[in-house]
Amino acid sequence: MRIKICGITSERDAHAAVEAGADALGFVFYPKSPRAVTALEALAIARSLPPFVARVGVFVNLPPDDILSIRAQVGLTAIQLHGDEPPAAAHALPAPAIKAFRGAVSSRQVFEYQTTGYLLDGDAGEHYGGAGLPADEEAASVFAGDPRFILAGGLTTDNVAERIRRFRPAAVDVSTGVEIAPGRKCPEKMQAFVAAARAAFAANVALAA
């Protein structure tokens, strides 16, 4: 069970997310996003983090060579493709890599990417995420219980427990649901979200035992 807080733009928010209990932090390298950071900004934040906190780079339609350059510069521990990348782009990247899918998607489409994990998000159109829209429920039901399945899209403290119980993801990913404003996280919301998610994951494990 893993919890990622995405769209981190400052050391303050990064440290608050870690204190709340997040396992991974996401840095968005997509200039059109209100949560975008540069490689230098992400590096400064990443250097201030304690060990064993995953640093995930989120990319939208960027060539693999450019992704690898940023990965090396920042010291990313995982790569997340969040655009319209073809399977070949994922195959060109080292593990661990995650492919995000927005809206309805079939298992055939997902498994073509052969990534370490796959993330289901809401379909935000040209914004490529961060709109607080829920993931497609039919797709989430198909992938429920898969150890590579990451659930995102419109998650909040109020709904994360129910969605974890219903779809049994291996991890959850939140951004807008713990914000004061785009790119600014709320420490109290992050703490409440992590607590609710961990309690729901524990309940799922107990039921499966």
N, C-alpha and C positions, 0 to 999 in steps of 0.2 A: 504494500500500500504506500503510494507516494502522492505528495501534494506539491504542485508547482504554482507559484504566484508569478504571473507574467506581466510584462510591460513595466519593468523596474527602470526608473530614470534617475534615481538619486541614491547616495549612500544612506541617507536617513531611512528611505523606504526599504532598502535592501536589508539593513540591520533590523528594522522592525519586523520584516517578513521572517527573518531567521529566528528572531526571538519568539515569534508566534508559533514556530514549529514547522515552517516550510522546508521541504526536502530539496527543492530546486527553485531557482529564480530564472525568469525569462527576460532576455534582452532583445528588443525588436530592432532589427537593422533594415527597416523599410521606411524611407524618408517621408512618405505620405502619411504615415501613422502619427497621431498626436503623442504616441508613446515611443517614438523613434529615438535612438541614441546612436552616436558615432562609435567607431571602434575605440577611440581614445577615451571617450566618456565611459564606455563599458569596462575598459581596462582599469580605470581608476576605481570603479565600484568593485570589480572582481577582486582586485588586490586587497581590498579591505575586508573581504569575507573570511570567515573561519574555514578550516579544512572540511572536506567531505560534503560541502554544500554544492550541488550540481549547478553549473552555469550553462544555460541553454541559449543558443543563438537562434532567433526566429528570422527566417529569410523569405522573401517573396520574389520569385522569378529571377533570382540572381545566378549567374553562371557558377558552376561548381568550383572553378579555380578561384573566383573572388570569395566564395564562401570559405574555402580552405585557408585563404590568406587571412581573413578576419578571425577564423578559428585559432590560427597560430598566434596572431597578434594579441588576442584577448585571453587566450587560455581557456576556450570553451570546452566543456566536457561532453556536450551533445549538440546536435544540429537538428533544427526543426524546419521543414519545408512547408510553407503555409500559402503557397500560390498555386499556379497552374502547371507546375513542373511535371514533365513526363517521367515515366519509370526510369529511363536512362539516367536522368539527373540524380535520382536517389542511388542508383547503382554505382555512380562515380564517387560517392562519398563514403568515408569510413564509418564504422559503427562506433558509438550508438547514434542512429539517425531516426528521426520521427517524421512521418508524413501526415499532414493535416488534410482532412476532407471536409468540405463545407456543404451542408445540405444532404440530400439523398445520395447514397452511394451503395454499390453492390459489393459483395465479398470478392467477386472476381476482380473488380477495379482495385480494391485495397491490396489484395495479395500479389498483384503485379509489381508492386513496389519493393517487396521483400525487405522492408525496413525493420529495425529493432522494435519499434512501436508505431501505432497509428492512432491519430487523434480525430475525434468527431466534433465538429464545431458547427455553429449556426451559419447560415448562408448570408453574409453581409455584402454580397455583390462585389463591387470594385474596391470596397474598403478592406477586404480580405480578413475580417475578424475584428474583435474589439467593439462590437456593436451590442453585446449583451443579448444576442438572439440564441434560442435553444437549439441544440443539435437535433437532427432528424430522429424522431422516436422509433421509427421502423428500423432504421439502420442500427441504432443503439440496441434495440432488442435482438437483432441478429447477432451482434458481436458480444452480447452480455456474457460475462464470465471469462472472456478470452484474456490470457495473461499479458497480451500486448496492447490491450484496449485502454485508451486514455479518453476520458469524457471531459468536454469543455462546452462552452456556449451557454451564456445566461445563468451560470451558477451563482447562487448567493447563499448566505447563511440560512435563509428561510427554506431553500429547496434542495440544498446539496445532500442532506441526509436521505430524503425520499428518493432522489435520483440514484444515489449509490445503492440503496436497498433494491431498487427496481432494475438497474442495469448492470450492477456488479462489475464496475470497471476496475482495472488494476491501479489506476491513478486518476486524479482530477486536476484540472488546470483552470485557474480563475484569473481574471483581470478586472473587468468593469465592476464585478460584484463586490469588490473590496476597495473601491475608489471613492474619494471625495470629489474628484474631477479627473478628466482624462489625463493619465500619467502621474497622478498624485494618489498614493495609497493611504488608507485609514488604518492605523495600528489596531484599533478596537475591532474593526470589521475583519481584519486578517486573523486576529486571535479567535474571534467567534467562529469564523469559517473553518479554521483548522480544527478547532475543538469539535464542531459538529461533524466534520468529515471523518475524523478519527473515530468518533463514537459510532458512526454508521458503519465504517469498515469493520470495527471490532464486532458489531452485531452480526454482520454478514458472516464473519469467520466463525462465530459461535453457532450460528444456524447450520453452517456447513459441517461442523464437527460431529 
